[in-house]
């Protein structure tokens, strides 16, 4: 008989821990309010799935998630998954606000040095709402974390009965419970009626094969994101460099296009800062040397990484001392 799995829950806040005065209030509620014990009390069925332990790691709205919190979270997850004997943990579930959930998932996908399951989960409705989605999402997340097939899949996100790869998942709606999508790539699998069913496995490099799954420095180099729009100048790029940015992710229009002001700025500052061409369009990859001449400018096409995920990869690459052409293939492979 297989041993009962031990799943550890790290609670960080968000709407899954949110509360309102009325059950019909699904906006304007207090986020990050319920403690982890109260959240677990609403899903007593978890004990039938695994031995559960839990801790309140943070209690924040995920808009307040930042690099120091990511570094601490990666260190905690790595320590939990490396523990042995009575302390051994078979998988980690992280409850998280949905606003930056995809960023935390991708950061951990690149920095966790274990093939054991790591599952992020949130909710679009507060815990006090009619048809709150948090309890079933949490139940499904523990089910996925305890499932043998989750081993080696990298960090996954479980929302609304689906399992998503950290690299591709995005929040796509400000309020629908089906907000999370894998866009071009769909979901890895589903959870229906307590049954976990995987259809695909991620092929991009993650966790145990990641260059960044090793002890991390106490801070990461500053990388900013600048959003492009019709008529934008180079003022925001100028300000980012003046504040010490070592990398700049440009959320460009279309397939990573610059306007004249951006092109002139990038040409003038290439060598001083790494410029990554990402897109403000939610899906589709940036074609290398397509809209812009990457070879001429030394710019890095972000492949199909969103600007917010491209920023994470660039921070980690710079922290590892990588530069120039060495950075380019990371965006395709990670
Ligand atoms: C947050 O991200 O903390 C608030 C929104 C949510 O969890 O859905």
Boltz pocket constraint, residues with backbone or C-beta under 6 A from the ligand:
constraints:
  - pocket:
      binder: B
      contacts: [[A, 13], [A, 14], [A, 15], [A, 16], [A, 31], [A, 60], [A, 61], [A, 62], [A, 63], [A, 96], [A, 97], [A, 98], [A, 99], [A, 100], [A, 122], [A, 123], [A, 124], [A, 125]]
      max_distance: 6.0
